């Protein structure tokens, strides 16, 4: 009886992509990653609701940590911004960062894909509740976008729920 239950459980849960470990990129060069990224798409979350023209700017600090500044435009045209800090908690896993916007809470910020030129990045967390497609430019051509979405889907993110971010805001 126990074996039947175990087989059923492993068949039901063992084949799910979401139950597998989320793989990050093996190397992440924070100096190359630093700078401004445009949010192209994301999974829905409460802290970015109704924001457009969202950017994230990463600046390396003298202590090796990273200042994170997220900005977006609200529906009324006003700017919303927040600053935090990110750090690599295990030097053996450089793409698994922690990020803190409110002390003492820190979230997982895992870079799960980055192209060789550091033009595109996919960022998420192991439970796959949060996910972002980032680009160095405000727009991404449709072929590149499709490829990024395909990679995200292969990694177990629910890409059917992606929200594309309007990046055409007046300056």
N, C-alpha and C positions, 0 to 999 in steps of 0.2 A: 504493500500500500504506500509506504513512504517513497519508494522508488518511482511509482506512478506519479505521485504528487510532484516530486522533484523534476521529473521529465516534463510534465505539463508546465511547471513554473519556468524551467529553462527554455522551453519552446516559446512560451508566451513572452518572457522578458529578455531572454538571451539573444534573440534575433533583432531586437529593436536597436536602431542606430543610436537612439538617445541614451540607451543604457551603456553604450561603449564610452570609453574615455575620450575626451576631446583632445585631439592632437594640436599642439601649437607648432609654430615654425621652430626649427632647431636652433637658429641663430637670429638675434635681433640686435642691430647696431643702433643704439639710442641716438648717437650723433646724427646718423642719416634719417632716423625717424623723427627727430626734432623738427619743429616748424609748424606750419599751418596745414591742417587737413579739412576738407569740406565733407560734411555728412551727406552722402548721396541717398542712402536708404537706411532704415532701421526697423527693428521689431517695435511694436507699440510699447510705450512706457509712460508713466504718469509725469515724470519730471521734464519731458520735452513736448508734452501735449500742446498743440496749436502753435509750435514754434516753426519758423522758416529760416532759411539762410543760416543754418547752423554750422559753426566751425569749432574746431578744437585746435588749440595751439599749445605745443609742447616745448618747453625751454629747459635745457639741462642746467642744473644748479651746481655751484662749486662742491657741494657735498655728494654729488653723484645722483641725487634724486632729481625728479622732473616736476617742474611747475606745470600744471594743467589749467588752461583757461578755456572754458566752453562759453560760446556766445551764440545767441539766436535772436531773431526778431519776432516780437509778439504780434498778435492780430491788430493791435492799435498802432503798430509802427514803432513802439518803444523797444529798446534793447534789453535783453535779459542776459546776464553773465554770472558766472560762478568760477571761483578759483579753487584749486585743490593741489594735491601733491601725489605723485606716483613713484613707486620704487620697485626694483627687482628684489623679491624676497629670498630667492634661491639662485645664486650665480650659475648653478648647473642647468637652470631652466630660465634663460634670459627673456623669453617671450611671455612669461607668466608674471605679470605685474600686479601689484596691489595699488588701488587708488582711493584716496580719502578726500572727501569734500567737507565732511562734518566729523569732527573728533567725537567719539573714538571709533566711529564706524568706517570700515574699509571694504571695498568691493574688489572682486577679481576682474582684471582687465587682461584678457589673454589675446595675443595676436596669433590668429589661427591661419592667416595667409598674408603674405606680402610679396609683391612681384620683385624681380631682381633690381629694378630701377627705383624702388620705393615710391612708385606712383599711386599704387592701390593697396589698400589694407582691409582685411576683414578682422573684426574684433568681436569677441563674445566672452561668455563665461561658461563654465562646465555644465551647468544645468540647462543651458541654451535658452534661458528666459530673456536675456538681453543680447542684442546683436546689432552691429553697425557695418555698413559698407562705407569706406572712406576713400577719398581721392585728393590728390594735390591740386586738382582743378575743380571748378564749380559744376562742370558738366562732364559726363562720361558718355562716350559713343555707345550705341545700342549693342554692338557685338561684345565690347568689353563688359558692359553691364550684365549681359546674359551669361558670360563666362564666370563672372564673380558670383552671380546668383547660383549657378550650377555648382560651383565649389562649395558655397554655403550649404546648399541642399545636401551634397555628398557628406558634409560634416554633421548633418543631422539637424540643422536649423530649419524651422518652419517658414520657408520662403514664400509661401502663399499669403502670409500675414504681413509681408514687408510693406512699409510705408515709404514712398519716395518723398524726398525733401525738396521743396521748391528752393532753388538757389538763385532765382532771378529777382533779387530785391534791389531797390534803388540804394545807391551809396550815400 
